[in-house]
């Protein structure tokens, strides 16, 4: 296990059984005579975000059982691992805020055994609007104005709201799906309408809203941004039909039609025109490669030399290539299979939080590495995965008006296995992916050697 002197309790924080006991003692309120109303039956570790020597944020899913009624529920808890002696100060600072009460639990706790401050959802250190976004009474008066962008019937009335948490990243963002029961102003008929709200820790949602408005007019069927609420730091958007794309959809003997649709989908996106201040290029990649070396030295020093050797070769190869003729387009910057929705034979791209301007081959390289990662995780043999990758690359190449340079794409892909796959595996404390870091580095070597 890694040894980080800034976070000596990290290993304990990653032990579910130990955390189950500590969270039970710290967060569950005694009902009467030290009798606790709820008991934690299991504790599962959720999201993990780790910057060696700098910060560590985690989440836990606590499966609670009511001792009196036997009913069960899942309670999410976010946690910030603090440096030695700093946790209590962090706790007192957080305790000055108005906190949302959760039945049977304290909203905030301090665990001296792991030097950790924990928040019971919807309380969050940075996502301060979450309690309001889950308050049905508040939403009933707040949401009607957002519906004006969807249809002409402005007299519609919200009669009920059901909420569903889709993706929660502590201290970063939370995507919530709302099932609104709507009564028409003209016919009085009722229907259920899904819309989505994504809240952010800062005002980055405003830029995403701007990008989505531009893309909505160029990509039919994409999500319609309804509004950006600066007070709540929340982006409201419409529903997009389809289901998340998964690796198993490529397993049948004939995945080529799906891969062709994927290539076309990305070509259409890269063909859009977007005004945004965000840029991504070679200096950013070089910085991330250097960061990967540093992260590995702090956490898994046995792999650091191999990474450094590959990075030196990558930078030497970069300097031997000519970059002036590479195309510049909007790029997604977070391409992975589950950011595609499949609807019949059509694929749609979602999650535009990271869209900026750059070389579209960086996107293609990201998706190629993600295909390899999914293949490794599924136990698919390398020849089959390589055939899938080649089919996708060919489909994309045939769909764009510019030349897809194989040397440049291979360089971007070799780099992505390090600054995306390897670095994220370490920073997300992903034990399953960390088992395959040697495979990622070998694939980087292979693409670099082509």
N, C-alpha and C positions, 0 to 999 in steps of 0.2 A: 504494500500500500504506500501511496505517496506520503511524503513528510513535508508539511508546510509549516515552518515555525510561526508564521503569522496566524495560522488557524490550527493549533494543535489538537482541537477537538473535532476536526473534520471527520475522522474515521468513525468516531462515536455517533456523529450526526447521521451517518449513512447506515447505521444498524437499526433496522425497523423495530426489533424486539425491545431494544433499550429505549428508543424514542417513544414507543407505545407506553411504557411505564412512566417516563418523565412527563409526557404530555398529559397523561391521566392525572398525575399528581398536581400538575401546574395549572391546567385549564378547566378541569371539570369542577363545577361548583358543588359543595356539600348542600344537600337539600335541608336536612334537619339532623341534629345529633350525629354529625359527621357521616351521614348516609348520603352517598352520591346518587343522584337520580339516574345518571347514565354511566355506562361502562364502555371503555374502548375495547372492542373485540379484536380488531386487527388494525395495523398501521402500515400503510403502503407509501413508499416514497414516490412523489410525482415529478414535477419539474425540478431541474438542477441547473444552476448557472454559476459558473466558478471562474474567477480570474485569479490565478495563483498569486498570492501575496497581497491582493488588493480587495477582493470581495467574494462572498459566497451567499447565494440566495437559493432556498429550497422550498418545496411545498410537500405537505403530507396529507394523505386522504385517510381520515379516521372513520372507521366503521363503528358507529355508536349504537348501543342497544339500551332502550329505556327499561330499567329494572322493574318498574311497576306495571307497564303495559305490554312489554315484550316487543314493541315496535322498534324498527331500525331506521337509521339514516346515515348518509355519508357527509361528514363535515371536513371541508378543506381548511388547512392551516398553512399560512406562509411563514417562513422563518428566515431571519438574517443572522448568519454566524458572525460574531464580533471578534475582534482581536482581544487577547487576554486583558482583563480588568476594564474593558470598555462597554460590556454588555449592560451593566446596571445603569450607566449614564444614558445609553440609548433607550433603555426601558422608561426611565423617568421623563425623557424628552417626548417619547411617543405617548405617554400617559397624560400629557397636558392637552391632547386633542380630544374633541368630542368623538366618542366611539359608538358604534352600532352594537346593540345588545343581541346576542344569539342565545336562544333557549338552552339552559343547562350548562353553558360555557362562559368563562370569563373572556372578554373580547381581546385581552392582551395578557401576555405572560413573559416572565424572565426565567430562563433555565441556567442557573450558575454552573451546573455540571457540564454543560456544553457551551457555556458563554454565548447564549442564543436568546434573541428576542423573537416571540411568536405572536402572530395576529390571527384571530379566528375570522375567516371569511364571512361577510364581505369587507371587513376591515383590512386595509392594506397600507403599507408605509407611504406609497406614492400615488396609488389609484384612489384618491380621496372621494371620487364621485360614485363609487360602486354602491354604497347604501342607497343613494337616490335612484340609481338605475335599476334597482331591484324592488323599489317601493311602488306597488301597484297604484296606490292613491295618487302619488306624485305623477306617475307616468300618464294616468288617465287625463290629466290636464295638460301635460307637457307634450304628448305625442301627436295630437290631432293636426297641429301645424305642419308636421313632417309628412303627413299623408297627402298634402296638396300636390306634391310632385309626382304622385303615382297615377291619379285619375281625376276626372272632371267633377265628380260628385263631392262638393266641398262641405255638404251638410252631413257627412257621415259621422257617426257617433261611436266611440269605443265603449263597449259594454262589459268587456272582460279582458284581462291580460294574463297570459301564462308565460313564464320565463324559463329559459334553458341555457345553461352555461356551456358554450361550445369549446372554448379554449382560454385558459387562464394562465398567464405568465406573471407571477408575482413581481410587483414593482415595475412592470413594463406595459402590459396591455391585457385586456379581457374582451373576448367576443361573446356577445349574448344574442340569442335568437328569441324574438318575441312573437308569440302567437296571439294576434289581436282578433277578438270577436268584434266585427264591425256591423253596425246597423245602418243601412242606406237611408239617406235623408228623404229620398223621393219615394221608394217602394216599401221602406221599413223592413225589407228582407235582411236576414243576417248571414254573414259568411265569416270564415276565418282567414286572416291574412298574415303571413309571416313577414317580418322585417328584422333587420339586424342593427345592433348598436355595438360599436367597438370603441372602448375608452382607452386613452393613452396616458402615460405619465407626464407628458409635456404636450406642446402644441403641434407635434409632427403630423397629427391627423389632419390639420388644415392643408398641408401640402398634398397629402394623399387624396383629400377631397378634390383639390384642384386637378390633380392628375386623372382621377377617375371621371370627372366631368368631361375632360378632353377625350378620354378613351371611349366613353359611352356613346359618343356620336360617330365613332369610327369602327367600333367592334359591336355589331348587332348581337343582342343576347347577353351582353356583359352586365354586371351589376350597375344599377342606377344609383348614384350618390344623391341622397335626399337632402341632407343638410350637414353642416358641421357646427356643433354646439360648443362655442369657446368656453362657456361657463363650466360645462361638464367635461370638456376635453373629449368629446364623443363624436364619432362619425356615424351618421345614420345612412343605411343603404337598403336597397330593395333585395328581394329574394331572387336567386338564380337557380333554375331547374337543373337537375342532374345529380349524380352521386360521385363521391371522391374516387379518383383513379387509384388503383392499387396494382401491385406487381402481378398478382394472380391473373389479371386481365390480359397479360402478355404470355401466359403459360401455354395456351392452346397452340396447336400446330400452325395456325395461320394468324400471327399477330400483325401481319404487314398492313392490313387496312387501318388498324388502330394507330400504328406508328406513322402511317402516311397522314392521318388526321392530326396527329401531334405535330408533325413537321409543318403542316399547313397552318395550324393554329399559331405556332410561334412565328412563322413567316409573316402572318397577318399582323401580329402584335409588333414585330420589328419594323413593319412597313408603316406604322402610325407616325403621326407628328405630335410631339409633346413638348410643351415649354415647362421646364423645371430647372432649378438651380443646381440640382444634384448631378455630380459627375463621378465616374469610376474609371480608373485606368491603370496603367503599368505601375506608377508610383504607389498606388494603394495596394496592389498585389505584392510589391516588394516589401512594403511595410508589414503586411500580414504574414509573409513568409518569415521575416525576421522575428516577428512576435511568436510564431509557432516554435522556432528554435528556443526562444527564451522560456516559453511555457513548458516545453518538454524538459529543459534543463532543471526547472524548479520542481517538476512532478515525476517525470519518468526519465531520469538521466541516461538510462541504458539505451534509449532510442534517439537521444539528442544528436549524437555524432552522425548517425545515418541520415537524419533529417538535414543536418547542416551540410553534409556532403552533397545531397540532392539539390539543396538550395543553391550552393555554389555553382553546380552544373547548370541549373536553370538560368541563373543570372548570366552565365557565360553564353548560353545558347540565345537568350534574349538579345544580347548585344550583337549577335551575328545575324539576326533577322532584320529585315526592313519593315517598319511599321507604318510608314506614311500613307500607304494605300488602303489601310484597313477601313471598312465601313463604320460609320457612326450612326447609331439609332437609339430609340428608347430601349432600355434593358430592364429585365424584371428583377434580377439580383437575388431571387430566392426560389430558383427553379427546382422543384422536386415533384414527384409523381402526384402527391396528394394536393398540390396546388393546381391540378387540372380537374375539372368536372366533366364527366362523360354523360351526354344526353343523347341517346340513340347512337347515331354515327358521328355526332358532332362533339368536339372537345372545346371547352371554354377555360380560359385562364383566370384565376382568382388571386386575391391577396396582393394588392398593389402597393403595400407599405414602403417597399424599397426601390420603386421604379426611379431610374435616373437615366443619364445619357452616357453611352460608352460603346465599346465594340460588341456587337451582338454575339460574336463567337465566345465571349465570356459566359453568356447564358447557355450556349450549346455545351460548353465544357462542363458547366455545373450540372446540367441534366445528364450528361454522359457519366459523370462520377456517381450521380444518384442512381442511375440504372445499375452500375456495377455494385454499389452498396446494397441495393435491394436484391440483386442476384446472389451476392455473398451471403446475406442474411437468410435467404430462402434455400440456400444449399444448391442453387442451380449451377451446373458445370460451366466453366469459363468459356467454352466454345459456344454454348447456347447464348450466354450473355453477350459475348462479342458479336454474334450474329444479330441480336436485337439492337445493339448499339449501332452497328453498321447500317441496318435497315432504317433506323431513325435518322442517322446522319445523311444518308442518301435522300430520304424524303425531304428533309429540310433543304438540302443543297438544290434539289430540283424546284423548290418553291420560292426561292429568293432571286432577285435580279443581279446580285453581285456574286463574285467568285468567292467560294469558301476555301481559303488557303489551308491545306492540310498541315503544313509546318506550324502555322500560327495556332490552329485549333489543337494540335497535339501539345504545343507548349502550354496553352491555357489549361488543357486537361491535366497535364502532368503537375502543373502548379496547383490546380484545384484539389487534387488528392492530398496536398499538404496543407494549404492555407484554409481550405474549407473542411474536408473530411477529417483530417487528423486533428487540426486545431479545435474543431467543434466537438469531437469525441472527448477530448481532454476537458474542455471548458464546460461541457454538459455532464461531465462525470458519468458518461454512458458506458457502463461496464460491458454491455454486449458489443458495442462498436469498438471499444478499446481492445477487445480480444482479436480484432481483425486489422489493427493498425499496421502490422507487418504486411498484410495483403495490400493495403492502400499504398504503402511505400513501394512495394514491388510493382504495382500498376503504374505509379508515377514514374518509376525507372523505365518501364516498358514504353510508355508514351514518349518519354524523353529520348529514348534510344532509337525511335522509329526514324 
